[in-house]
Amino acid sequence: MNGILLVNKPERWTSFDVIGKLRGVLHMKRLGHAGTLDPMATGVLPVFVGYATRACGMLPDDTKSYTAGFQLGQVSTTQDCTGEILETKDFSDITAVQITQVLSHMTGLVPQLPPMYSALKVNGQKLYDLARKGKTVERQPRTVRIESLTLTAFDPVAGTGIIEITCGGGTYVRTILHDMGQALGCGALMTSLCRTVSNGFPLQRCLTLERVQELAEREQIGSILIPLEEVFSSLPPLHLDLQQTRLYRNGVKLALDSLTLPDAERYAVFGAAEGFLGTALADREAGVLRIERNLCPPAEVTE
């Protein structure tokens, strides 16, 4: 089995928990995932099965969308409702208009300070390991891409609301809400999170773990795996003839002037018989096509 399995991650499960469960269900070890979700989060978790794991970390579309709930007037150690409350402030004068105005200044390429409760490493140590010991270390802001922030619901009496978020990979949603609260002057923390889109895959295409197990017991998993090339559909396709395919699969750098190339620098490469082979880069200076990553299982190669 090779391809992508779209899972609706349940609440209170880590992304690693999901992989561990699926290894037992699918009876295979070669599994990986794209885009870690916190335990409190639900939603789209693309799981890469078999040889498709080679594509983890190199997906062309890292855009993700979320529906996030928030509570005004509170600041916590984790920036969400699972942490220890550090501050409680009045939010009675905050309006939906004010929130919308603050959010309008938080989009684009913006600096974001990673939270202490995160899996990022500083000097070889994960930040959340240090945070659990009560330690705080200096962190450098990272530039993240926030495409849109839309307030879709707000209860001014309770100070609760919902924000629809579209952003690039590596963005901490709870930090967005924390920063919003700081800008409003009353604090805020995240109360819920659902990832509705990841790497082009919507929540509507995802399966529950229970449904995956049911299909595995019927030996029907192969029929629901998404072909890996779908992830790379945003790249221009490069189709090779039989001779070019043989050379390419043997690691030969093909001359660019021997190919019919779309105007781009990165391509999804398709062989004459094998179908999707992987991705390649055009080295204009050297005049050759360089293999970026072979993603076709060796058993499928036609010699």
C-alpha positions as CSV (number, residue, x, y, z in Angstrom):
1,M,0.0,0.0,0.0
2,N,1.4,3.4,-1.0
3,G,-0.5,6.7,-0.9
4,I,-2.2,9.1,1.4
5,L,-4.8,8.3,4.1
6,L,-6.8,11.3,5.3
7,V,-7.7,11.0,8.9
8,N,-9.9,13.2,11.1
9,K,-7.8,13.3,14.2
10,P,-9.8,12.9,17.3
11,E,-9.5,15.2,20.3
12,R,-7.0,14.3,23.1
13,W,-5.0,12.2,20.6
14,T,-1.5,13.3,19.6
15,S,-0.5,13.0,15.9
16,F,1.9,10.3,17.0
17,D,-0.9,8.4,18.8
18,V,-2.7,8.3,15.4
19,I,0.3,6.9,13.7
20,G,0.7,4.3,16.4
21,K,-2.9,3.2,16.1
22,L,-2.7,3.0,12.3
23,R,0.4,0.8,12.5
24,G,-1.6,-1.7,14.3
25,V,-4.7,-1.4,12.1
26,L,-2.7,-1.5,8.8
27,H,-0.1,-4.0,10.0
28,M,2.8,-1.8,8.7
29,K,5.4,0.4,10.2
30,R,6.2,2.7,7.3
31,L,3.8,5.6,8.1
32,G,4.3,9.3,8.5
33,H,2.2,12.5,8.7
34,A,2.2,16.1,7.5
35,G,1.5,18.9,9.9
36,T,1.4,18.0,13.6
37,L,-1.8,18.8,15.5
38,D,-1.9,19.5,19.3
39,P,-3.8,16.9,21.4
40,M,-6.8,19.3,21.9
41,A,-7.1,19.8,18.1
42,T,-9.2,17.8,15.7
43,G,-9.4,17.7,11.9
44,V,-7.3,17.0,8.8
45,L,-4.2,14.9,9.4
46,P,-2.7,13.6,6.1
47,V,-1.1,10.2,6.8
48,F,1.5,9.0,4.3
49,V,1.5,5.3,3.8
50,G,4.4,3.1,2.5
51,Y,6.7,4.6,0.0
52,A,4.7,7.8,0.0
53,T,6.5,8.7,3.3
54,R,9.3,9.9,1.2
55,A,7.2,12.9,0.3
56,C,6.8,14.1,3.9
57,G,8.3,17.5,4.4
58,M,8.5,18.5,0.7
59,L,4.8,19.2,-0.1
60,P,4.4,22.2,-2.5
61,D,1.2,23.5,-0.8
62,D,1.7,24.1,3.0
63,T,-1.5,26.1,3.3
64,K,-3.8,25.2,6.2
65,S,-7.2,26.4,7.4
66,Y,-8.6,26.3,10.9
67,T,-11.7,27.1,12.9
68,A,-10.5,28.3,16.3
69,G,-12.5,29.1,19.4
70,F,-11.2,31.7,21.9
71,Q,-11.9,33.2,25.3
72,L,-11.1,36.8,26.1
73,G,-9.8,38.0,29.5
74,Q,-7.4,35.1,30.2
75,V,-3.7,34.3,29.6
76,S,-2.3,30.8,30.2
77,T,1.0,29.1,30.2
78,T,0.2,27.2,27.0
79,Q,-1.8,29.9,25.3
80,D,-4.9,27.6,25.4
81,C,-7.4,26.4,27.9
82,T,-5.3,23.4,28.9
83,G,-2.7,25.5,30.7
84,E,-2.4,27.2,34.0
85,I,-4.1,30.6,34.0
86,L,-1.6,33.4,34.6
87,E,-3.8,36.4,34.2
88,T,-7.4,37.3,34.3
89,K,-8.5,40.7,33.0
90,D,-11.7,42.6,32.2
91,F,-13.0,42.3,28.7
92,S,-16.4,44.0,29.0
93,D,-15.6,46.9,26.7
94,I,-14.3,44.7,23.9
95,T,-16.5,44.7,20.7
96,A,-16.5,42.7,17.5
97,V,-15.4,45.7,15.6
98,Q,-12.3,46.1,17.8
99,I,-11.5,42.4,17.3
100,T,-11.9,42.7,13.5
101,Q,-9.7,45.8,13.4
102,V,-6.9,44.0,15.4
103,L,-7.1,41.0,13.2
104,S,-6.8,43.1,10.0
105,H,-3.3,44.1,11.2
106,M,-2.2,40.6,11.8
107,T,-2.2,39.2,8.2
108,G,0.6,38.9,5.7
109,L,4.2,37.9,6.4
110,V,4.5,38.6,10.2
111,P,6.9,37.7,13.0
112,Q,5.6,35.1,15.5
113,L,7.4,34.1,18.7
114,P,7.1,30.3,19.1
115,P,5.4,29.4,22.4
116,M,7.3,27.7,25.2
117,Y,4.9,24.8,25.0
118,S,5.9,23.7,21.5
119,A,8.0,20.9,19.9
120,L,10.7,23.3,18.6
121,K,14.2,22.7,19.8
122,V,16.6,25.2,21.4
123,N,20.1,23.9,22.0
124,G,18.9,20.4,21.3
125,Q,16.1,20.5,23.8
126,K,12.4,20.6,23.0
127,L,10.7,23.7,24.4
128,Y,7.8,21.9,26.0
129,D,10.3,19.7,28.0
130,L,11.8,22.9,29.4
131,A,8.5,24.5,30.0
132,R,7.3,21.5,32.0
133,K,10.3,22.0,34.3
134,G,9.2,25.6,34.8
135,K,12.0,27.0,32.6
136,T,11.8,29.7,30.0
137,V,14.4,30.3,27.3
138,E,15.1,33.0,24.8
139,R,13.4,32.3,21.5
140,Q,13.7,34.1,18.2
141,P,10.6,35.2,16.3
142,R,10.0,33.4,13.0
143,T,8.3,34.8,10.0
144,V,5.0,33.1,9.3
145,R,2.4,33.6,6.6
146,I,-1.1,34.4,7.7
147,E,-3.4,34.8,4.7
148,S,-6.7,35.6,6.4
149,L,-8.3,36.0,9.9
150,T,-12.1,36.3,10.0
151,L,-14.2,36.7,13.1
152,T,-17.3,34.6,12.5
153,A,-18.9,34.6,15.9
154,F,-18.6,36.7,19.1
155,D,-20.5,36.8,22.4
156,P,-19.5,40.1,24.1
157,V,-21.0,39.0,27.4
158,A,-19.1,35.7,27.7
159,G,-16.1,37.0,25.8
160,T,-16.0,34.0,23.6
161,G,-15.9,33.7,19.8
162,I,-14.7,31.9,16.7
163,I,-12.1,32.8,14.1
164,E,-11.6,31.3,10.7
165,I,-7.9,31.2,9.9
166,T,-5.9,30.4,6.7
167,C,-2.1,30.3,7.1
168,G,1.1,28.7,6.1
169,G,2.9,25.8,7.7
170,G,4.6,26.3,11.0
171,T,2.1,28.9,12.2
172,Y,0.9,28.5,15.8
173,V,-2.8,29.2,15.9
174,R,-2.9,29.6,19.7
175,T,-0.2,32.2,19.4
176,I,-2.3,34.1,16.9
177,L,-5.1,34.2,19.5
178,H,-2.6,35.1,22.3
179,D,-1.2,38.0,20.2
180,M,-4.8,39.2,19.5
181,G,-5.5,39.3,23.2
182,Q,-2.4,41.2,23.9
183,A,-3.3,43.8,21.2
184,L,-6.7,44.1,22.7
185,G,-5.2,44.6,26.1
186,C,-7.3,42.0,27.8
187,G,-5.6,38.7,26.9
188,A,-7.0,35.7,25.1
189,L,-6.5,32.0,24.9
190,M,-7.6,29.2,22.5
191,T,-10.5,27.0,23.6
192,S,-10.9,24.8,20.6
193,L,-9.2,24.0,17.3
194,C,-10.3,22.1,14.2
195,R,-8.1,22.0,11.1
196,T,-10.5,22.1,8.1
197,V,-7.9,22.1,5.3
198,S,-4.4,20.8,5.1
199,N,-2.1,20.7,2.0
200,G,-5.2,21.1,-0.3
201,F,-7.2,18.3,1.5
202,P,-10.5,19.3,3.1
203,L,-12.0,17.8,6.2
204,Q,-14.9,16.4,4.2
205,R,-12.5,13.9,2.7
206,C,-11.2,12.6,6.0
207,L,-12.1,9.3,7.7
208,T,-12.5,8.6,11.4
209,L,-10.1,6.0,12.9
210,E,-13.1,3.8,13.4
211,R,-14.0,3.9,9.7
212,V,-10.4,3.2,8.8
213,Q,-10.3,0.1,11.0
214,E,-13.6,-1.1,9.5
215,L,-12.2,-0.8,6.0
216,A,-9.0,-2.5,7.0
217,E,-10.9,-5.4,8.4
218,R,-12.6,-5.6,5.0
219,E,-9.2,-5.3,3.2
220,Q,-10.4,-2.2,1.4
221,I,-7.8,0.3,2.5
222,G,-6.1,0.3,-0.8
223,S,-9.2,1.5,-2.5
224,I,-9.4,4.7,-0.4
225,L,-5.7,5.7,-0.5
226,I,-5.1,8.9,-2.4
227,P,-2.4,8.7,-5.1
228,L,0.7,10.6,-4.1
229,E,0.7,12.6,-7.3
230,E,-2.5,14.4,-6.2
231,V,-0.4,16.3,-3.6
232,F,1.9,17.5,-6.4
233,S,-0.9,18.5,-8.8
234,S,0.0,22.2,-8.4
235,L,3.3,21.5,-10.1
236,P,3.5,21.5,-13.9
237,P,3.7,18.0,-15.2
238,L,6.7,16.7,-17.2
239,H,6.0,13.6,-19.2
240,L,9.0,11.5,-20.3
241,D,9.2,9.1,-23.2
242,L,10.4,5.5,-22.7
243,Q,14.1,6.2,-23.3
244,Q,14.1,9.4,-21.2
245,T,12.3,7.4,-18.4
246,R,15.0,4.7,-18.4
247,L,17.8,7.3,-18.3
248,Y,16.0,9.3,-15.6
249,R,15.4,6.2,-13.4
250,N,19.1,5.4,-13.7
251,G,20.0,8.8,-12.3
252,V,21.1,10.4,-15.6
253,K,20.6,14.1,-15.7
254,L,18.6,14.9,-18.8
255,A,19.5,17.8,-21.0
256,L,16.9,20.5,-20.7
257,D,17.0,21.2,-24.5
258,S,15.9,17.6,-25.1
259,L,12.7,18.0,-23.1
260,T,9.4,19.8,-23.7
261,L,9.4,21.8,-20.5
262,P,6.6,24.0,-19.1
263,D,7.9,27.4,-18.0
264,A,8.8,26.5,-14.3
265,E,11.6,25.5,-12.1
266,R,10.0,22.5,-10.3
267,Y,8.1,19.7,-12.0
268,A,6.0,16.6,-11.2
269,V,7.7,14.0,-13.4
270,F,5.8,11.1,-15.1
271,G,7.3,8.1,-16.7
272,A,6.3,6.5,-19.9
273,A,4.9,3.4,-18.2
274,E,5.2,3.9,-14.4
275,G,3.1,7.1,-14.1
276,F,4.2,9.5,-11.4
277,L,7.9,9.2,-10.6
278,G,8.6,12.1,-8.3
279,T,9.8,15.7,-8.5
280,A,12.6,17.3,-10.4
281,L,14.3,20.8,-10.6
282,A,15.4,22.6,-13.7
283,D,19.1,23.6,-13.4
284,R,19.1,26.4,-16.0
285,E,22.8,27.2,-15.4
286,A,24.0,23.7,-16.0
287,G,21.2,23.0,-18.6
288,V,20.1,19.8,-17.0
289,L,17.1,18.3,-15.1
290,R,18.0,17.4,-11.6
291,I,16.1,14.8,-9.6
292,E,14.7,16.3,-6.4
293,R,13.1,13.1,-5.0
294,N,12.2,9.7,-6.4
295,L,8.7,8.9,-5.2
296,C,7.9,5.8,-7.3
297,P,8.2,2.4,-5.5
298,P,11.2,0.4,-6.9
299,A,8.9,-2.5,-7.6
300,E,6.9,-0.4,-10.1
301,V,10.0,0.6,-12.2
302,T,10.1,-0.8,-15.7
303,E,13.6,-1.7,-16.7
